[in-house]
Amino acid sequence: MILPHGKFEKESVTMPGKKTIGFIGIGVMGHSMAGHLMAAGHKVHVYTRTKSKADDLLEKGAVWEETVASLAQRSQVIISIVGYPKDVEEIYLRQTGILAHAAPGTLAIDMTTSAPDLAVRLWDAGRQKDIKVLDAPVSGGDLGARNATLSIMVGGDKNTFDEALPILEVMGGNIVFQGAAGAGQHTKMANQIAIAAGMVAVCESLAYAKKSGLDPDTVLKSIGQGAAGSWSLNNLGPRIIKGDDQPGFFIKHFIKDMGIAVDSARRMNLSTPGLDLALSLYEKMADQGLGDNGTQALYKLFE
């Protein structure tokens, strides 16, 4: 129903305790995350640039929205996970965006890996309109999204975090409130810095094993359970060995994340030589046209 002032009336929630959730960004991770929310009984409205990516969700009962504005008008909770900070700015801050069209009291959770200073801007702009904004980037890739075991790092107001927690728990297994607005994004930068240098080490290690005549699968059985063990080694190592470059996380998006981390570190006068090296290597991959491959494709530089 359209109200006289042009806003859409929010649809009633069909199940007690459930929400009408608008989900923006049906990509490698967002697709599974939206699916978990539907399976938990929430009514989910979706918007993404390529509608076909949401086809199976629509078949299962998700509601398609033609614009961000209409999604915002019809949702009690809005979740976004898009590509780049410029995309976040577009869907939140433009006149056609979330903050211009969501009703007071709406909860908006940006799960994109984005710039910490932008997260602070969104929180402040939301506060002025009585819209509660959290920055809640995630880690765990496509596997974590599919299995609802994502690590979710959250910045914003603690009361808002407590309100959002039951929804976040549908998508993640390790959900930690990190502090004020922007703290979630800063935590994600720390996460990406650790992964960046670690991925270089994983690729070097497996290249060394192969070059020395060892069987990489057998090597992985040993080192994956020892002091060298890591999520990247144990989850992406097998993909590297199989030659599987399909993206759980795109190289082009990892480059974006590392760029944000480099900029943030420079503003804090922090030296990050491991991050700088990893970024330069991944940029070589992108220059070779491999930006849409998974991050494990870095191994190609060591073969």
C-alpha positions in Angstrom: 0.0 0.0 0.0 1.3 3.5 -0.9 0.6 6.2 1.7 -0.3 9.7 0.7 3.2 11.1 1.4 4.6 8.6 -1.0 6.1 6.2 1.5 5.3 2.5 1.4 3.5 1.0 4.4 5.7 -1.6 6.0 4.4 -5.1 5.4 3.2 -7.0 8.5 5.5 -9.7 9.9 3.9 -13.0 9.4 5.6 -14.9 12.3 5.9 -13.6 15.9 9.4 -12.4 16.6 10.4 -12.3 13.0 11.3 -9.3 10.9 10.9 -7.9 7.4 14.5 -7.7 6.3 15.7 -5.9 3.2 18.9 -7.5 1.8 21.1 -5.7 -0.7 23.8 -7.6 -2.5 23.2 -11.1 -3.6 26.8 -12.1 -4.4 29.0 -15.1 -3.5 28.4 -14.5 0.2 25.2 -12.5 0.3 23.2 -15.2 -1.5 23.8 -17.7 1.3 23.3 -15.1 4.1 19.9 -14.1 2.7 18.9 -17.7 2.4 19.7 -18.4 6.1 17.5 -15.4 7.0 14.6 -16.8 5.0 15.1 -20.3 6.5 14.9 -18.7 9.9 11.4 -17.4 9.1 12.2 -13.8 8.3 10.4 -12.2 5.3 13.2 -11.1 3.0 13.1 -8.4 0.3 16.0 -8.4 -2.0 17.7 -6.0 -4.3 20.9 -6.6 -6.4 22.2 -5.1 -9.6 21.8 -8.4 -11.5 18.3 -9.8 -10.7 19.1 -13.3 -12.1 21.5 -13.8 -9.1 18.5 -13.8 -6.9 16.2 -16.0 -9.0 16.3 -19.1 -6.7 15.7 -16.9 -3.6 12.7 -15.4 -5.3 11.4 -18.9 -6.2 11.7 -19.7 -2.5 9.6 -16.7 -1.4 11.9 -13.7 -1.3 10.3 -10.5 -2.6 12.1 -8.6 -5.4 12.5 -4.8 -5.1 13.2 -2.7 -8.1 15.1 0.0 -6.2 17.0 0.6 -3.0 14.4 3.2 -2.0 11.5 0.8 -2.2 13.4 -1.9 -0.3 14.2 0.7 2.4 10.6 1.8 2.7 9.3 -1.8 3.2 11.9 -3.1 5.6 12.3 -3.1 9.4 15.9 -4.2 9.1 18.2 -3.5 6.1 21.4 -5.6 5.5 23.9 -4.7 2.8 27.0 -6.5 1.5 28.2 -4.9 -1.7 31.5 -4.5 -3.5 33.2 -1.2 -2.8 33.0 1.9 -0.5 31.6 3.8 -3.4 28.7 1.3 -3.6 28.1 1.7 0.1 28.0 5.5 -0.3 25.5 5.1 -3.2 23.0 2.9 -1.4 23.1 4.7 1.9 23.8 8.4 1.2 22.2 9.3 -2.1 18.7 10.8 -2.3 17.6 7.4 -3.7 19.3 5.6 -0.9 18.5 3.9 2.5 18.9 6.9 4.8 16.6 9.0 2.7 13.8 6.4 2.6 13.9 4.2 5.6 11.5 5.0 8.4 12.8 6.2 11.8 13.7 3.3 14.0 14.9 1.2 11.1 18.0 -0.9 11.8 20.6 -0.8 9.0 23.6 -3.2 9.1 26.4 -2.7 6.5 28.3 -5.9 6.2 30.5 -4.8 3.3 34.2 -4.5 4.0 34.5 -0.7 3.7 36.4 2.3 5.0 36.3 2.9 8.7 35.7 6.7 8.2 32.8 6.0 5.9 31.3 3.8 8.7 31.4 6.7 11.1 29.7 8.9 8.5 26.9 6.4 8.0 26.4 6.1 11.7 26.3 9.9 12.2 24.0 10.4 9.2 21.7 7.7 10.5 21.6 9.1 14.0 20.3 12.4 12.6 17.4 10.5 11.1 16.8 8.1 14.0 18.0 5.2 11.9 20.3 2.8 13.7 23.4 2.0 11.7 26.0 -0.7 12.4 29.2 -1.5 10.5 29.5 -5.3 10.6 32.0 -6.7 8.1 32.5 -10.5 8.0 35.2 -13.0 7.5 35.0 -16.6 6.4 34.4 -16.5 2.7 31.9 -18.6 0.8 32.3 -21.5 3.1 31.5 -19.4 6.2 28.5 -17.9 4.5 27.1 -21.3 3.4 27.6 -22.8 6.8 26.5 -19.8 8.7 29.8 -19.7 10.6 31.0 -16.3 9.6 33.0 -14.2 12.0 31.2 -10.9 12.3 32.9 -7.8 13.8 30.6 -5.0 14.8 30.9 -1.3 15.4 28.3 1.1 16.5 26.1 1.6 19.5 26.0 -1.3 22.0 22.2 -1.2 22.5 21.8 -1.4 18.7 24.2 -4.4 18.6 22.1 -6.2 21.2 19.0 -5.6 19.1 20.8 -6.9 16.0 22.4 -9.9 17.6 19.6 -12.4 17.0 19.7 -11.6 13.3 23.5 -11.7 13.1 23.4 -15.1 14.9 21.5 -16.6 11.9 24.4 -15.8 9.6 27.5 -16.1 11.9 29.1 -18.2 14.6 31.6 -15.7 16.1 30.0 -12.3 16.6 31.9 -9.7 18.6 31.0 -6.1 19.4 34.2 -4.2 18.9 33.3 -0.7 19.9 32.1 2.6 18.5 31.2 3.2 14.8 34.1 2.3 12.5 35.5 -0.3 15.0 34.0 -3.2 13.0 35.8 -2.0 9.9 39.1 -1.4 11.7 38.9 -4.9 13.0 38.3 -6.2 9.5 41.4 -4.3 8.3 43.4 -6.1 11.0 41.9 -9.4 9.8 42.8 -8.7 6.2 46.3 -7.7 7.1 46.8 -11.0 8.8 45.3 -12.9 5.8 47.3 -10.9 3.2 50.8 -11.9 4.4 49.4 -15.4 5.3 48.3 -16.1 1.8 51.7 -15.3 0.5 53.2 -17.8 3.0 50.6 -20.5 2.1 51.4 -20.2 -1.6 55.2 -20.2 -1.0 54.8 -23.2 1.3 52.8 -25.3 -1.2 55.1 -24.3 -4.1 58.1 -25.4 -2.1 56.5 -28.7 -1.2 55.7 -29.4 -4.9 59.2 -28.3 -6.1 60.9 -30.6 -3.6 59.1 -33.6 -4.9 56.7 -34.0 -2.0 53.0 -34.8 -2.3 51.2 -31.6 -1.4 48.2 -33.4 0.0 50.4 -35.4 2.4 52.3 -32.3 3.4 49.1 -30.5 4.2 48.1 -33.3 6.5 51.2 -32.5 8.6 51.6 -28.8 8.5 47.9 -28.0 8.6 47.7 -29.5 12.1 50.9 -28.1 13.4 52.1 -24.6 14.3 51.7 -23.5 10.7 48.0 -24.3 10.6 45.6 -21.5 9.6 42.2 -21.1 8.1 43.7 -20.1 4.8 46.1 -23.1 4.7 43.4 -25.7 5.7 40.6 -24.3 3.6 42.3 -22.8 0.6 45.3 -25.1 0.5 43.2 -28.0 -0.8 41.8 -25.7 -3.5 45.3 -24.7 -4.5 46.4 -28.3 -4.8 43.3 -29.2 -7.0 43.9 -26.1 -9.2 40.5 -24.7 -8.2 40.6 -21.0 -8.6 36.8 -20.4 -8.2 36.2 -17.4 -5.9 35.2 -17.8 -2.3 36.5 -14.3 -2.2 37.5 -12.3 -5.3 41.0 -11.1 -5.9 39.6 -7.7 -7.0 37.8 -7.3 -3.7 40.8 -8.4 -1.7 42.8 -5.7 -3.5 40.2 -3.2 -2.5 40.4 -4.3 1.2 44.2 -4.2 1.2 44.0 -0.7 -0.3 41.7 0.5 2.5 44.1 -1.1 5.1 47.1 0.6 3.6 45.4 4.0 3.6 44.3 3.6 7.2 47.7 2.4 8.3 49.4 5.4 6.6 47.1 7.8 8.4 48.1 6.2 11.7 51.8 6.4 10.6 52.1 2.6 10.8 54.5 0.6 8.6 53.0 -2.6 7.0 55.7 -4.2 4.9 53.9 -7.6 4.7 50.7 -6.0 3.6 52.5 -3.9 1.0 54.2 -7.0 -0.5 50.9 -9.0 -0.6 49.1 -6.0 -2.3 51.8 -5.7 -4.9 51.6 -9.4 -5.8 47.8 -9.4 -6.0 47.9 -6.3 -8.2 50.1 -8.4 -10.6 47.4 -11.0 -10.7 44.8 -8.3 -11.5 47.1 -6.9 -14.2 47.0 -10.4 -15.8 43.2 -10.3 -15.9 42.7 -12.6 -12.9 40.8 -10.2 -10.6 37.6 -12.4 -10.7 39.5 -15.5 -9.5 39.6 -16.6 -5.9 42.4 -15.3 -3.7 44.0 -18.7 -3.7 44.9 -18.1 -7.4 47.9 -16.2 -6.1 49.7 -19.6 -6.2 50.0 -19.1 -10.0 52.8 -16.6 -9.4 54.8 -19.3 -7.6 54.2 -22.2 -10.0 
